[in-house]
Amino acid sequence: MVRRVLFSVLLLCAMSAPGLTAEKSSPNRPFAQEYGNSLPPMGYVAFCARGETECKAKANSHERVKLTPQLWDMVSSINFSVNTRITPMSDEDQYGVPDYWTYPVKAGDCEDYALEKKAELASLGVPSKDLLMTVVLDENGEGHAILTVATDKGDYMLDNRRNEILRWDQTGYKFLKRQSQLDPMQWVSLKPNSEQVLVSSQTTK
């Protein structure tokens, strides 16, 4: 659950097998609204401090990638591939720490799935600025990380909990923050007057 820790809120990164069905909410809003700057999750800051190239891919335009049938097939294929190839495992179990963002090899938690999908899609030519790490609260009020694909037709979510790709307003999640399109180290709030958040990666039992 969510609790205050100084100026941030520690969230649990809930993981489950693909196929979870979420209640739809806020329909017919293809693009998530941004409400100004927010702090990046501490796990992402530490990830970037290790010199990962993903953190350096700055852009100079908010123009979004066109959602073509080819892009949809590519995104669907990568989402399915990573979801079925990587085994869910908490950072505590795998690394002995509560929050460690990295590219998974055989196992990982929610943000690791999202980082891997972003890297694979970028390697296939999808602009990195349109692949945005995103923090949400799930149906149980628990923290979760997913990948937003920001297209000209709407914001679509790649989620380790399901193989189906849904538009953001169809997920049932409460959206908190995500990367800016212009700078991956700059994050923006998706909720008015939202508190800063950190994403932990413990698996709920």
C-alpha positions in Angstrom: 0.0 0.0 0.0 1.0 3.6 -0.2 2.5 5.5 2.8 4.4 8.7 3.4 8.1 8.5 3.7 9.4 12.1 4.0 8.5 13.6 0.6 7.9 10.3 -1.2 5.6 7.4 -1.1 6.9 3.8 -1.1 4.9 1.6 -3.5 4.9 -2.2 -3.7 5.5 -3.5 -7.3 2.8 -6.2 -7.6 3.4 -8.9 -10.2 1.2 -11.7 -11.5 0.9 -13.8 -14.6 -0.3 -12.3 -17.8 -4.1 -12.3 -18.4 -5.3 -10.2 -15.5 -8.6 -8.4 -16.5 -8.9 -4.9 -15.2 -12.0 -2.8 -14.9 -12.1 -0.1 -17.5 -12.2 3.5 -16.4 -12.1 7.1 -17.8 -13.0 5.9 -21.3 -12.6 7.9 -24.5 -9.4 9.8 -23.4 -6.7 8.5 -25.7 -3.9 10.6 -24.2 -2.9 10.8 -20.6 -2.8 14.4 -19.3 0.5 15.7 -17.9 0.5 18.1 -14.9 4.0 19.3 -14.6 7.3 17.9 -13.4 7.8 15.1 -11.0 10.8 13.3 -9.4 12.0 10.1 -11.1 11.8 6.9 -9.0 14.9 6.4 -7.0 15.4 3.0 -8.6 15.6 4.6 -12.0 18.0 7.3 -10.7 20.3 4.5 -9.5 19.9 2.7 -12.8 21.0 5.8 -14.7 23.9 6.4 -12.3 25.4 3.1 -13.6 25.7 4.8 -17.0 22.9 3.2 -18.9 22.5 4.7 -22.4 18.7 4.7 -22.1 19.0 7.6 -19.7 20.8 9.8 -22.3 18.4 9.6 -25.3 17.1 13.2 -25.3 14.7 14.6 -27.9 13.7 18.0 -29.2 10.1 17.2 -30.3 6.9 16.0 -28.8 5.8 14.6 -32.1 4.5 11.1 -31.6 5.2 7.9 -33.6 2.4 6.9 -36.0 0.4 3.9 -35.0 0.6 1.8 -38.1 -0.3 -1.9 -38.4 3.4 -2.7 -38.6 4.1 -0.9 -35.3 1.2 -2.6 -33.6 2.4 -6.0 -34.7 5.9 -5.2 -33.5 4.7 -3.9 -30.1 2.4 -6.8 -29.6 5.2 -9.3 -30.5 7.7 -7.7 -28.1 5.2 -7.5 -25.3 4.3 -11.2 -25.6 7.9 -12.3 -26.0 9.2 -10.5 -22.9 6.2 -11.5 -20.8 6.6 -15.2 -21.6 10.5 -15.2 -21.6 11.1 -13.5 -18.3 10.1 -15.2 -15.0 8.5 -12.9 -12.3 10.9 -12.4 -9.3 11.2 -9.7 -6.8 14.4 -7.7 -6.4 14.6 -8.8 -2.8 14.7 -12.4 -3.9 17.0 -11.9 -6.8 19.4 -9.2 -5.6 18.8 -9.0 -1.9 17.6 -5.3 -2.0 14.0 -3.9 -2.2 14.5 -1.9 -5.4 16.9 -2.5 -8.2 16.1 -1.5 -11.8 17.9 -3.4 -14.5 17.5 -5.3 -17.8 16.4 -8.8 -16.9 18.2 -11.9 -18.2 15.9 -14.7 -17.0 13.9 -13.1 -14.2 12.8 -9.7 -13.0 10.0 -7.6 -11.6 7.6 -5.1 -13.3 10.1 -2.3 -14.1 12.6 -4.8 -15.4 10.0 -6.1 -17.9 9.3 -2.5 -19.0 12.9 -1.6 -19.4 13.5 -4.7 -21.5 10.5 -4.0 -23.7 11.7 -0.4 -24.2 15.2 -1.5 -25.1 14.0 -4.1 -27.6 11.6 -1.8 -29.3 14.2 1.0 -29.5 16.6 -1.5 -31.1 13.9 -2.1 -33.8 13.6 1.6 -34.6 10.8 2.8 -32.4 11.8 6.2 -31.2 12.9 6.0 -27.5 11.1 9.3 -26.8 7.8 7.5 -27.5 8.6 4.6 -25.1 8.0 6.0 -21.6 8.6 4.2 -18.3 5.4 4.8 -16.2 4.3 4.4 -12.6 0.7 3.5 -11.7 -1.4 2.3 -8.8 -3.2 -1.0 -9.7 -6.7 -2.0 -8.7 -5.5 -2.9 -5.2 -3.8 0.4 -4.7 -0.3 -1.1 -5.1 2.5 0.4 -7.0 3.3 -1.0 -10.5 5.5 -0.1 -13.4 4.6 -0.4 -17.1 5.7 0.9 -20.4 3.8 3.6 -22.3 3.9 3.6 -26.1 3.0 7.2 -27.0 1.4 7.1 -30.4 -0.5 9.6 -32.5 -3.7 7.6 -31.8 -3.2 7.4 -28.0 -1.1 6.1 -25.1 -0.9 2.3 -25.1 0.4 0.2 -22.2 2.8 -2.7 -22.3 2.3 -4.6 -19.0 3.9 -7.8 -17.6 0.5 -8.7 -16.2 -1.2 -9.2 -19.5 -0.3 -9.9 -23.1 -3.2 -7.8 -24.4 -2.2 -4.2 -25.1 -4.7 -1.7 -23.7 -5.0 2.1 -24.1 -4.2 3.8 -20.8 -7.8 4.7 -20.0 -8.8 1.0 -20.4 -6.4 -0.5 -17.8 -8.2 0.4 -14.5 -5.0 1.8 -13.2 -4.5 5.2 -11.5 -1.6 6.9 -13.4 0.9 8.7 -11.3 4.0 9.7 -13.3 6.1 8.8 -16.4 9.2 9.9 -18.3 9.1 13.1 -20.3 9.3 12.6 -24.1 12.1 15.2 -24.2 14.4 13.8 -21.5 14.2 10.3 -20.0 15.7 11.7 -16.7 12.9 14.2 -16.4 9.6 12.8 -15.2 6.1 14.3 -15.4 3.1 13.9 -13.1 0.0 12.3 -14.5 -2.1 13.3 -11.5 -2.9 16.8 -10.3 -1.2 17.6 -7.0 0.3 14.2 -6.8 3.0 13.2 -4.3 6.4 12.1 -5.4 6.7 8.3 -5.6 9.3 5.6 -5.4 8.7 2.1 -6.9 9.8 -0.8 -4.8 9.9 -4.3 -6.4 8.6 -6.6 -3.7 6.2 -9.4 -4.9 3.0 -9.6 -3.0 2.2 -13.0 -1.7 
